[in-house]
Amino acid sequence: MGENLYWIWLSQCCLYNSGTVDKLIRLYHSPRAIYEAKHSELEAALGEKSADLMRMEAKDLSEAHRIMDFCMLTDVGILTYSDPAYPARLRLLPDAPPVLYYKGKLPPFDGRLLVSVVGTRLMSEYGKRMGFEIAYDLARAGAIIVTGMALGNDGVAAAAALAAGGKTIAVLGSGIDIIYPREHQYLMHAIAQKGLVITEFAPGTPPEARNFPRRNRIISGLSQGVLVVEGNEHSGALITARLAEQQGRDVYALPGNADEENSQGTTLLLKNGAHPVTCADDIIKRYESLYGNRLNIFNLLKPASANVDRVLASYRISARASRYGSRQAASIPKQDKATPTPKKAENSSPAVEKVPPAKPSPINEEKLSKLDEGFVAVYRAMPAGRAVSIDEICATGIPAGQVMTALTMLELNKLVSSLPGGRYIRV
């Protein structure tokens, strides 16, 4: 317990990817020894201009004590770099997290096949069905499914693993006490009871945009392989795939229609050497010799009994897939600024752009000024004071992929809020 306190202190002092933790642990072998080291010794190791050194110099354990107290009161586990249960594959990373906070039961990370399943929030019907089937069968065969618990393909894969009676790990981009996205509140509780929820971020850390690429290295780092179900060429799933390749993990991709936006990312991965996957056996056969006694491939001979939409409904996950692929999005005409907007019929539903938007607050305008123009366009397409669906925003001529990506970034920046039923409203 005492050593955990110093691990937390060290993790709070050191910037991500600075290399400080790895360097100092090699020199001092324990965080307590680092805490007790003289300033001159640490300065010689890190350099006098090190930002981490300045934070360590204060020797302030108050935040570490606060985190420890929170974890004890809320039954949150603490897994440190030196713990024998810490995943060996993760420990090999140059930027391995010094502390992991978790809820649930730690699996034998190094004795089981772990496969990450990632994709897009804007999943297609094809991606939803195929991602579910592959994750379900992988779990039935004994593999542990790792996801980021995001909307879309991630949530589907996690629910499939639970439905199969298997194990799943959700890696968060926020503190263990922050449920994000909020739509997955029930799913997160189910994973904590039957699997594992894990994060490197201290309790209370909000789901900021910069956290998610950092989280992705843990998703891929835990696993022997990463399956990308679908996503466009800008999808965050490609970040996970790239990290997996850098970490020496296997990369898999589900083939899709070449002219669909959601297949752009997987097509690119396949061109660059990713292994094509159309069923769980395509993945399992690559590891059967390593985990043969821990995999039960005979389970796959039995017909699957789960219905994807019924399972997703049971975990309160929206089973609704995107209406728009690249072909559909391309067919939606963009509004010509030179052409007056035609008047709507009296009984027709109001279009989003017909509702005069209120002027954003100075704080929101400041936030918007720092965002990409495409994200700002989605924000301005939303009316003030009324929740709208993704379809309503798409009807203004903005492609669905841009809308979904923008809504995620706008929510992270506290400019919009998601509501039940897949609707969004300006904050």
N, C-alpha and C positions, 0 to 999 in steps of 0.2 A: 504494500500500500504506500509506504514511504517513498519507494523508488518511482512509483507512478506520479507522485507530486512533482518530482524533478523532471520527469519526461514531459509533463504538461507544461511546466515552466519553460523548458527548452523549446518546445513546439511553438509557444507563444512569442518567444524572443526572435526566432529565426524566420526570415522571409522565405517564401516558397521558391524553390529552385535556386537558392543561393549557394548550396553546397556546404553550408556551415555545419549542419548536423552531422553529415557523413564525415567531414574532416575532423571535427572535434571528438566524435565517438571513436574514431581510429586512434586518436592520441590519448584519450582519457578513459575510454572503455565504459563509462557510465555517466549519466546526466548529473548525478550528485557530485561526482569528481569535477565535472565542468563547472557546476555552481560554486564549488569551493576553491576553484583555481584562482590564482592571483591575476589581477588585471594585466600585468606585464606579460604573463604567459599567454593569455588569450590574445593579447595584442600582437604578440610575435607570431601566433598561429593564423590570425585573421587579417592583420593589418590595422593600423590606427584609424583608418577612415571607414572601417566596416560599420554599416548601420546596425547589423546584428549585435556587434560588440557594445555599442552604446546602450542598447536595450538590456543586455545581459549585465552590464556594469551596475545597474540599480539593485540587483539581487532581490527584486520584488516578487514575493510568492503569493501575494494577495489574490491575484486573478486565478492562479493555479488552485488555491484553496477554495475559491468560489466555485470553480468548475468541479472539483472533487466533491464538494458538499452537494452540488446539484445532482451529480451522477449517483451518489449514494441514496439521496432522497427519492429519486425517480427510477431507480433500478436500471440505470444505464451502465453497461459494461465498459471497461477501459482496457484496450489491448495495445501494448507498447511494443516497440521495435525489438526489445530484448526478451519478450515473452516467448516461450517455446511454442505457443499456439499461433504466433504471428505467421502469416503465410510466407513460406520460403520464396515463392516466385516474386512476391511483392518486395521482399527484403533485398532482392538483387537489383532493383531499380536504382539508378543514381539519385533520384529524387523521391525515394520511398518515404511515405508519411511516418513520422516518429510516433504518432498516437492515432489510434482508431477508436471511435466511440460506437457502441453497438447496442441493439436491442434484439433479443432472440437467442438462439443457441448457436455457438460457433461450430461449424462443420469441420471435418478433417480436411482442411484446404489442400493438403499435399497428397492425400490418398484417394482423391476422387477426381473424376473428369469434370472440369468446370468450363462451360461454354457461355460466352456473352452473346446476347441477342439484342441488337440495336436497330434502329430504323428512323422513321420520320413521324412527327406528330400528325402530319397530314396523310395518314395511311389510306391506301386504296382498298377496295373490297378484296382484291386479289392478295395484297400484302397482309391484310388482316387474317384471311383464311389460311394462307400458306404459313405465315409466321406462327399462328396458333398451332397448326398441325405439327410443324417441325419441333417447336418448343415442347409441346405435349408429349410427343414420342421420345424426345431426348430425355425428358424427365421420367417417363415410364421405363426407359432403359437404364436409369440410374445416374444420369448426368445431373449436375447442379446448374441451374440457369441463372446467369448474372445479368442484371439490367440496371439502367439508370432511373427506372420507375417513371419515365417521362410519359406524357400523353401519347397515344398512338401505339406504334409497334412494341414499345417497351412494356407498357401496361398489359398489352395482350399476351406477350410472352410470359410475364410473371404470373398472370392469372392462369395460363395454360399449365404451367408447372405445378401450381397449387391444385388445380383440378385433376391432374394426373396422380396426385398423392406424392409428388416429389418435392425437392427442396429448391428454393430460389433465394438469391441474394440481391437486395436492392442497395445500390450505392448512391448516396444523396449528394447534392451540391449545396447543402445547407446544414445547419446544426441538426442534431438528432431529434430535437424537440420542435422542429419546423417542418410541417407537412407541405411539400410542394411537388406537384401541383395540388391544390386543395381538392380537386375532383377525386384524387386517389387516397383520400383519408381512410376509407374502409379497407382499401387494398393494402395500405401500409400497415394497418393494425393486423390484418390477416398474415402478412409476411412476417411481422415481428413474432406472431404466435407459432407459425409453422416453419419459418425459415430464419432469415437474418436481414436486418436493416443496419447499414454501416456507413460511417462517414469520417473523414479526417477533420472536419470543421467542428470547432468547439460549440457547445450548446449556446443557442441564441444567435448564431451566425445566419443572416438572411440569405435567401437564394439569389445572390448577385450574379450578373451575367458572367463575370470573370471566373466564377467558381466552377462553371460547367466543363470547360476544356481541361481544367485541372482535375476534376473528378473523373474524366474519361480515361486518364492514364491508370486509375485504379481499376476501372471496369475491365480494361484489356489486360492489366498487369496481373489480376487474379486468375485469369483464364488461360487455358491452353490454346483456345481458338476463339475468334470473334466472327459471328455471322451477321452480315448486314442484310436486312430483309428488303428494304427499299429506301429511297431518298434521292433528292435531286443533287446536282453537282455541288451545291453549296451546303448540303446537309451536314449537321454536326456528327452524324454517324461516320462520315468519312474521316473526321478528326480521330475518332476512336480506331478506325481501321488503320490509319497512318501510324498512330501510336503503337498499335499491335505489331505492325511490321517492324518498327524500330526496336521493339522489345523482343523480337524473335518469335512472336506468336503466329499461329496460322490464321489466315484471313479467308473467310468464306463469303459468297454472295449468291443471292437468289436471282436467277435470270428473270427478266421481265420483257415487256414489249419495248422494242428499241425506240419507238417514237413517243413513249409516255414519259412525262416529266419525272415521275417517281422512280423510273428505271435508269435515269441518267447516271446516278452515283454508282449503282451496282454494275452497270455496263462498263463504266470506267474502271472499276476494280477488276472486273473479269479480263479486260484488255491488258491490265497491268499484272496479271498472274494470279489473281484470287481463285480459289477453288470453287467451281460451280456446285450448288447444293439445290436439290429438288425434294429431298426427303431426309429424315433424321439419320438414316443408315449411311448416307454419304459422309457424314461427320463421324459417326460411331466407328465405322470400319477402320478409320485412320488411327484410332486409339485402342482398338480391341486387344492388341498384343500387350499394351501397357496396363490396361485396367480390366482385363478379361474377367477376373474373378469378382470385380465390383460392378460390372455391367450385366444386365439381364436382357440380352437381345431377344430372348424368346418371348418376352412381353409384347414385342412388336408384332408377333404372329397373331395376337389376339386383336380383334377389331376394336377400334377406338369407340368409346361410348359417349364422349362429350360433344355437346353442341356448342359451337363457338359463341353464338349470341346469347344462349342461355347461361353459359358460364360467365361471360362478361357482365350480364345483368345481375348475376348472383353476387359479384364483387363490386357492383354499383359503378361499373366502368361503361362509359358510353360506347355502344357497339356500332355507332354510326360512322361510316367511312366517308371520305371526301367524295363529293359529287364531281369534282373537277380533276382531270388529268391534264397533261399538256395540250392534248387535242381539244378538250372541252374549253380550257381556259383561252386557247387561241381563238375560239369561235365567239367569245364574248367581245363585242365591239367596244373599243375605248371611246370615251366621250370626246367629240371634236370641240375644242374650245371656241372655234369660230361659229359653230352652229348652235342656235338657241335650243335649250332643252325643251322637247315637246311637252305640252301639258298632259297630265295624267287624267284619265277618265275619273269622274266624280266618285265612283264606287270602288276604284282600285286601291290597293294598299299603298301607303306612302313610301316613296323611295327614300333611301338614306340621304341622298344628296339634296332632297327637297327640304329637309329640316334645317333651319338656319342654326349653324353651330355657334355656341357662345364663345366669347374670347377666352382662351386659356389664361390661367393665373400667371403672374410673372415667374413664379417658381417653376411651373410646368413649361413655360416658354424657354426658360434656361435649360431645362432638361432636354427639351426637343432640339435645341440648337446644337446639342452634342451628339445627336443621333443621325443615322443615315437618312437620306432624303426619302427612301422608300418606306422606312418606318414612320416618318412624319406624315407621309401621304395617307397611310392607313389611319393614323390618329385623326387627321383632319376629315377623313371620310366618315367618321363616326359622329353621330349627333350628340349634343350635350343633354344629359338628363334622361336618356332612354337607352335601355339595353338592346343590342342588336346581335343577330347571328352572323356567323362567318359568311353564309350565303348572301346576306344583305350587303355586306361590305364588298364581296366579290362582284355583286351586281353593278357596282359603280365602275367596273372595268379593271380592277386590280387583280392580277393573277392570284389564285388560291395559295400557291406556295409562298408568295410574298406576304400575303395576309397572315398566314399562320406563323411565319418567322417573326413578322413585325409585332404581332400580338404577344408573343413570348417575351420579346425585348421590352415592349411597352409595359407589360405587367411587372417585369423585373425592375424597371425604373419607376414603378408605382405611378404610372400614367393611366393605366386602365386596370380594371379588376374583372376577373372571371366570375360568372354566376352559374348556378345550376342550369342544365339544359343546353350547355354549349354556347351561352350568350356572354357578351362582353359590354362593359360600360366604362365611360371615362370616369376617372377619379377626380 
